[in-house]
Amino acid sequence: MTSETLDQDALDALLNAAMDEAGGAETDSGSGSGSVSIEMSSFADEIAGAFSTTVTSLTSKEVTLEKENEESSSLEQLSEQFTENIVVGKATFGGDIEAEFAFITDIKAGSILGDLVLMGEGEAKEELSADDLDSLKEMTNQVCGAAAQSLSGILGKKISSGQAELSTINAAEQKDQFIQLLSEGDVSAFTFALKVADLVTSKLHLFIHNSLEKQLVSEPEPPPVPTPEDEPDASEQEVVTAEQEVEQFSMSQEEMTIEKPSSNRNIELIKGIEVNVKIKLGETVMPFKKIIQLIPGTIIELNKNADANLELVVNNQSIAEGVLVVVSSNNFALRVTKILDKAERIKSLGGSGD
């Protein structure tokens, strides 16, 4: 075999060609799919959490969702994974955050969920009736309402949910209808393993239009530049230090009063104390005469709307709001959606806070 020596130019050309070939292969393997941002993934997790708790409450069956996959792609490409009839629930968020998204599952799982919501035993069907679609629509509306409340508290924005639209589609035969589910553009697609007690073991797909991502990712504002007027002089700083040194808290067996906590050491001393925690549904004022006349079946109207949050009350002070959910043990629980920060909580529990 004849040995030949390659000059540097020829060697560089071979290396570049090999790299180009490898890069092209890698690009082809992606098939147009991309990664999902952390913000979109977290948003989807909150919707999934609302789905689990709300549907568990509606059906009295334990509902779990476990994320299996997430990708950013087009609806046209995503339609290829659906070969049978599916039920689709399209929904929107409005207010400070605008989003459009869709829930997708197979007809069998949809029919069982619809029947459970109608207080049935969970009958599986090959086709959905008008009653099934209506019950699934109501279920979807309640899921979206719970998700909107939860996300409003987490993001600190006012989010409302619109009316859901339910339909059945054969993605293979009605591809044009499928790719028009959401507005033109890519979506973040999430696949969850769906389990409803021992009745359903299926998949739930959640597609969220990627136009939401820009609303979730915002650049932090630069800190304000202090002006000479904002900076306290030395004498003011000394006064503040002197006040801080005399701050203390006092406790008795009958009540606990926190007076201007000045350090983490003071807080540590009271962390082990047990306090009364109540969930407040609402209240009203009634004449004593009506209280005497109460009988089983009497309806007492409270001072809150049906969709209003419940209050978390500690030592007769409201420190948080949330929505009622049912946990796996079939107990009621409160899912916190809005809460005072730590300093405000401590101040409220200390009485006047002076």
PLY file of the C-alpha trace (Angstrom):
ply
format ascii 1.0
element vertex 354
property float x
property float y
property float z
element edge 353
property int vertex1
property int vertex2
end_header
0.00 0.00 0.00
1.37 3.41 -0.98
1.60 5.90 1.86
0.77 9.48 1.04
1.22 12.54 3.20
-1.70 15.00 3.28
-0.91 18.66 3.48
-2.74 20.86 6.03
-5.27 22.24 3.54
-6.38 18.76 2.47
-6.62 17.62 6.10
-8.75 20.65 7.02
-11.05 19.99 4.06
-11.65 16.38 5.16
-12.34 17.40 8.76
-14.78 20.13 7.71
-16.66 17.73 5.43
-16.98 15.20 8.26
-18.29 17.84 10.65
-20.81 19.11 8.09
-22.10 15.57 7.57
-22.44 14.95 11.30
-24.21 18.27 11.78
-26.67 17.52 8.98
-27.50 14.14 10.49
-28.12 15.72 13.86
-30.42 18.34 12.34
-32.43 15.72 10.48
-32.96 13.64 13.62
-34.71 16.56 15.34
-37.69 16.41 12.95
-38.53 20.01 13.70
-39.08 19.37 17.43
-37.52 21.58 20.06
-37.14 21.87 23.79
-39.71 23.41 26.12
-38.81 26.34 28.38
-38.86 25.98 32.16
-41.59 28.62 32.38
-43.90 26.76 29.98
-43.21 23.46 31.73
-44.07 24.95 35.13
-47.23 26.50 33.69
-48.29 23.09 32.36
-47.57 21.46 35.74
-49.96 23.88 37.46
-52.71 23.08 34.95
-52.07 19.36 35.44
-52.27 19.80 39.22
-55.58 21.61 38.87
-56.84 18.80 36.61
-55.97 16.10 39.14
-57.51 17.82 42.18
-60.62 19.11 40.39
-61.49 15.85 38.63
-60.83 13.91 41.84
-63.35 16.17 43.59
-65.93 15.87 40.78
-65.74 12.10 40.36
-64.84 10.99 43.91
-62.14 8.88 42.26
-58.40 9.36 42.71
-57.01 10.97 39.55
-53.26 11.14 38.94
-51.18 12.62 36.14
-47.50 11.83 35.65
-45.55 13.73 33.01
-43.89 11.45 30.46
-42.73 13.78 27.69
-42.59 17.40 26.59
-41.59 18.98 23.28
-42.13 22.09 21.20
-43.52 21.31 17.76
-46.22 22.12 15.21
-49.74 20.72 15.36
-49.23 19.20 11.92
-46.33 17.09 13.19
-48.09 16.25 16.45
-51.19 15.01 14.59
-49.18 12.04 13.31
-49.17 10.39 16.75
-52.99 10.17 16.83
-54.45 7.38 14.68
-57.89 6.97 16.31
-60.77 9.18 17.38
-59.93 11.60 20.17
-61.85 14.05 22.32
-60.48 17.59 22.47
-61.21 20.29 25.01
-60.04 23.72 23.84
-59.75 26.47 26.45
-58.36 29.95 26.94
-57.04 32.23 29.66
-57.58 36.00 29.60
-56.81 39.04 31.71
-53.17 39.81 32.47
-52.13 36.54 30.82
-53.59 35.43 27.48
-53.16 31.79 26.55
-54.87 29.16 24.44
-54.46 25.48 25.09
-56.14 22.12 24.53
-56.63 18.87 26.44
-56.65 15.68 24.36
-57.42 12.08 25.31
-58.93 9.00 23.69
-62.67 8.43 23.39
-62.74 5.60 25.93
-61.04 7.62 28.66
-63.22 10.63 27.82
-66.44 8.60 28.02
-65.50 7.14 31.42
-64.67 10.59 32.81
-67.89 12.03 31.39
-69.97 9.26 32.94
-68.26 9.66 36.34
-68.96 13.40 36.33
-72.64 12.54 35.72
-72.47 10.36 38.86
-72.37 7.14 36.84
-70.20 4.08 37.41
-67.70 4.99 34.71
-69.12 3.36 31.59
-66.72 3.07 28.64
-68.17 3.94 25.22
-66.94 3.96 21.64
-68.78 7.20 20.87
-69.58 10.22 23.01
-73.17 11.36 23.44
-74.26 14.99 23.77
-74.57 14.46 27.54
-71.01 13.12 27.68
-69.68 16.17 25.85
-71.65 18.51 28.10
-70.29 16.87 31.26
-66.74 16.94 29.89
-67.20 20.61 29.01
-68.30 21.39 32.56
-65.36 19.40 33.92
-62.94 21.29 31.68
-64.42 24.65 32.72
-63.94 23.80 36.39
-60.37 22.60 35.78
-59.53 25.82 33.96
-61.17 27.94 36.65
-59.12 26.24 39.37
-55.94 26.55 37.30
-56.60 30.26 36.67
-57.01 30.90 40.40
-53.84 28.99 41.25
-51.76 30.67 38.54
-53.09 34.11 39.51
-51.69 33.63 43.00
-48.37 32.21 41.82
-47.72 34.79 39.08
-49.25 37.74 40.92
-51.49 38.48 37.93
-55.23 38.53 37.34
-56.08 35.53 35.16
-59.57 34.48 34.07
-60.71 31.39 32.17
-63.00 31.38 29.15
-65.66 28.83 28.20
-64.24 25.55 26.94
-65.14 24.01 23.58
-65.45 20.21 23.30
-65.32 18.15 20.11
-64.29 14.77 18.77
-61.77 14.47 15.94
-60.19 11.70 13.94
-56.74 13.23 13.52
-55.79 10.87 10.71
-58.88 11.66 8.62
-59.48 15.25 9.77
-55.93 16.57 9.83
-56.94 20.04 8.67
-59.39 20.30 11.56
-56.74 19.10 14.02
-54.04 21.58 13.00
-56.54 24.43 13.40
-57.20 23.62 17.07
-54.98 26.52 18.11
-53.68 29.60 16.33
-50.96 29.26 13.72
-47.54 28.61 15.20
-45.75 26.01 17.32
-47.07 24.67 20.59
-45.53 23.17 23.70
-46.86 19.63 23.90
-46.96 17.70 27.18
-47.88 14.03 27.54
-49.11 12.74 30.90
-49.90 9.22 32.05
-53.55 9.47 33.14
-54.91 7.13 35.81
-58.40 7.30 37.31
-58.68 4.78 40.17
-58.84 1.33 38.53
-61.06 2.55 35.68
-58.72 4.49 33.37
-55.11 3.97 32.37
-54.48 6.20 29.38
-52.74 9.37 28.18
-53.69 13.00 28.57
-52.09 15.46 26.16
-51.85 19.16 26.92
-50.97 21.55 24.08
-50.19 25.17 24.98
-49.59 27.75 22.25
-46.04 29.12 22.46
-47.25 32.74 22.28
-47.64 32.40 26.06
-43.90 32.06 26.61
-43.11 35.73 25.96
-45.66 36.71 28.61
-44.03 34.46 31.20
-40.43 35.52 30.57
-39.80 39.16 31.42
-36.54 40.99 31.77
-35.87 42.21 35.34
-36.06 45.96 35.81
-32.77 47.63 36.75
-32.60 48.75 40.39
-33.34 52.46 40.91
-30.35 54.73 41.28
-30.37 56.20 44.81
-30.42 59.98 45.07
-28.80 61.99 47.84
-32.27 62.65 49.28
-32.86 58.89 49.63
-29.72 58.25 51.68
-30.21 58.75 55.46
-27.59 60.73 57.29
-25.43 59.23 60.03
-27.66 60.50 62.86
-30.73 58.76 61.39
-28.84 55.50 61.06
-27.81 55.64 64.72
-31.44 56.16 65.82
-32.58 53.12 63.82
-29.85 50.99 65.38
-30.82 52.08 68.87
-34.48 51.20 68.25
-33.55 47.79 66.93
-31.54 46.97 70.03
-34.50 47.47 72.37
-37.01 45.48 70.29
-38.23 42.35 72.07
-41.15 39.98 72.28
-43.20 39.01 75.31
-45.18 35.83 75.84
-47.69 34.74 78.51
-49.63 31.55 79.01
-52.90 33.22 77.97
-51.73 34.96 74.79
-48.69 35.58 72.65
-47.66 39.06 71.48
-44.86 39.75 69.02
-43.48 43.24 69.21
-41.37 44.20 66.21
-39.23 41.07 65.78
-35.69 42.22 65.21
-33.84 39.03 64.35
-34.18 35.45 63.23
-33.31 34.41 66.80
-36.64 35.80 68.08
-38.58 33.95 65.38
-36.84 30.67 66.18
-38.07 30.91 69.78
-41.75 30.84 68.72
-41.59 28.38 65.81
-42.55 25.43 68.00
-45.72 27.03 69.37
-48.94 25.46 68.11
-51.66 27.81 66.88
-55.28 27.39 65.82
-55.74 27.14 62.04
-59.20 27.43 60.46
-60.55 27.47 56.90
-63.22 30.15 56.60
-65.96 29.58 54.02
-67.91 32.73 54.76
-70.11 34.41 57.32
-73.43 36.17 57.73
-75.54 37.94 60.37
-78.81 36.37 61.57
-81.40 37.40 64.12
-81.47 35.18 67.19
-85.08 34.32 66.31
-84.00 32.66 63.04
-81.26 30.71 64.79
-83.84 29.23 67.15
-86.02 28.30 64.15
-83.24 26.43 62.27
-84.16 22.90 61.15
-82.40 20.27 58.98
-82.61 21.42 55.36
-82.44 25.13 56.12
-80.21 27.00 53.65
-78.08 29.80 55.08
-76.70 32.24 52.52
-73.16 33.46 53.19
-71.46 36.71 52.20
-69.28 35.19 49.47
-69.76 34.29 45.83
-69.66 30.61 44.88
-66.35 31.08 43.04
-64.65 33.11 45.78
-61.55 31.79 47.52
-61.66 30.38 51.03
-59.67 32.10 53.78
-56.91 30.57 55.90
-57.36 32.01 59.40
-54.69 31.76 62.11
-55.35 33.20 65.58
-58.40 35.02 64.14
-56.23 36.69 61.46
-56.65 35.95 57.74
-53.21 35.27 56.26
-53.94 33.40 53.00
-56.55 32.43 50.43
-57.04 29.20 48.52
-59.37 26.70 46.88
-60.89 23.57 48.37
-59.53 20.25 47.07
-59.82 16.58 47.98
-56.58 14.70 48.68
-55.86 11.01 48.19
-57.00 10.19 51.73
-60.46 11.57 50.79
-59.97 14.42 53.25
-60.65 18.02 52.36
-57.61 20.26 51.97
-56.84 23.86 51.04
-54.68 24.62 48.03
-53.10 28.02 48.81
-53.26 30.48 45.91
-52.45 33.75 47.67
-50.57 34.40 50.92
-49.08 37.29 52.84
-45.30 37.42 52.88
-43.48 36.29 56.03
-43.12 39.77 57.54
-46.81 40.59 57.04
-47.83 37.22 58.52
-45.77 37.82 61.66
-47.12 41.33 62.00
-50.75 40.23 61.59
-50.39 37.46 64.18
-48.92 39.90 66.68
-52.12 41.95 66.94
-51.77 45.64 66.14
-48.21 45.32 64.85
-47.20 48.60 66.52
0 1
1 2
2 3
3 4
4 5
5 6
6 7
7 8
8 9
9 10
10 11
11 12
12 13
13 14
14 15
15 16
16 17
17 18
18 19
19 20
20 21
21 22
22 23
23 24
24 25
25 26
26 27
27 28
28 29
29 30
30 31
31 32
32 33
33 34
34 35
35 36
36 37
37 38
38 39
39 40
40 41
41 42
42 43
43 44
44 45
45 46
46 47
47 48
48 49
49 50
50 51
51 52
52 53
53 54
54 55
55 56
56 57
57 58
58 59
59 60
60 61
61 62
62 63
63 64
64 65
65 66
66 67
67 68
68 69
69 70
70 71
71 72
72 73
73 74
74 75
75 76
76 77
77 78
78 79
79 80
80 81
81 82
82 83
83 84
84 85
85 86
86 87
87 88
88 89
89 90
90 91
91 92
92 93
93 94
94 95
95 96
96 97
97 98
98 99
99 100
100 101
101 102
102 103
103 104
104 105
105 106
106 107
107 108
108 109
109 110
110 111
111 112
112 113
113 114
114 115
115 116
116 117
117 118
118 119
119 120
120 121
121 122
122 123
123 124
124 125
125 126
126 127
127 128
128 129
129 130
130 131
131 132
132 133
133 134
134 135
135 136
136 137
137 138
138 139
139 140
140 141
141 142
142 143
143 144
144 145
145 146
146 147
147 148
148 149
149 150
150 151
151 152
152 153
153 154
154 155
155 156
156 157
157 158
158 159
159 160
160 161
161 162
162 163
163 164
164 165
165 166
166 167
167 168
168 169
169 170
170 171
171 172
172 173
173 174
174 175
175 176
176 177
177 178
178 179
179 180
180 181
181 182
182 183
183 184
184 185
185 186
186 187
187 188
188 189
189 190
190 191
191 192
192 193
193 194
194 195
195 196
196 197
197 198
198 199
199 200
200 201
201 202
202 203
203 204
204 205
205 206
206 207
207 208
208 209
209 210
210 211
211 212
212 213
213 214
214 215
215 216
216 217
217 218
218 219
219 220
220 221
221 222
222 223
223 224
224 225
225 226
226 227
227 228
228 229
229 230
230 231
231 232
232 233
233 234
234 235
235 236
236 237
237 238
238 239
239 240
240 241
241 242
242 243
243 244
244 245
245 246
246 247
247 248
248 249
249 250
250 251
251 252
252 253
253 254
254 255
255 256
256 257
257 258
258 259
259 260
260 261
261 262
262 263
263 264
264 265
265 266
266 267
267 268
268 269
269 270
270 271
271 272
272 273
273 274
274 275
275 276
276 277
277 278
278 279
279 280
280 281
281 282
282 283
283 284
284 285
285 286
286 287
287 288
288 289
289 290
290 291
291 292
292 293
293 294
294 295
295 296
296 297
297 298
298 299
299 300
300 301
301 302
302 303
303 304
304 305
305 306
306 307
307 308
308 309
309 310
310 311
311 312
312 313
313 314
314 315
315 316
316 317
317 318
318 319
319 320
320 321
321 322
322 323
323 324
324 325
325 326
326 327
327 328
328 329
329 330
330 331
331 332
332 333
333 334
334 335
335 336
336 337
337 338
338 339
339 340
340 341
341 342
342 343
343 344
344 345
345 346
346 347
347 348
348 349
349 350
350 351
351 352
352 353
